[in-house]
Amino acid sequence: MAIHTVEGLFLAGILILLVLSGWQYYNGFLYHGRDRRKAFKRQSLKEVARLYGMKEQDMEMLQSPFQWADVFCRDGIYYYQPEGKEPVRIGMLSDEKNSLQNPQAKVHQPL
């Protein structure tokens, strides 16, 4: 009885191995060398700034080269402060609905 069980498990393992190998070769045949993922649409700096509830000028400043920056959270709000510059309030993507209702709520606000 035990020998039949071992033989059955062995045959099931071989069958699973053959099915998975066949699936691998099938996918390789269909998709070899193809990029199956679509690239993200490039967004303008203005759109990215809007998503984070910032002014476009603040987003440009954050992308400019600098040597050091501090990121901190005060009262549940995140700020990004490059060395020698005023802090910039960073909105979150989930805050977008609030920024659409009150456009002045998420602009650059110095501490």
C-alpha positions, 0 to 999 in steps of 0.5 A: 500500500505504501509503495503505491502511495509513493509511486502515485506521489512521484507520478503526480510530481512528475506531471506537475513538473511537466505542466509547469515546464510546458507553461513556462515554454508557452509563455516564453514562446509568446512573450520572448523579447516583448515588453508586456507592461505599458509605460506610465504617461509622463507627467508635467512638473505642474501636474506632479506639484498639484498631486502633492498639493504644492506650487510648481515653483516649490516643486522646481526648488525641490528638484534642484541640486542641493547638498542637504535637506531636512524632512520633518513632520509637525502636527501631522504635516510633512515639510521638506527644507533644503539647507538655507531655504524656507520649509515647503509643506508637502501634501499627500496624495490622499489630500487631493480631494481637500485641495480641490475643495480649498485650493489655498489649503496646500500651498507653500506655508512657511513655519 
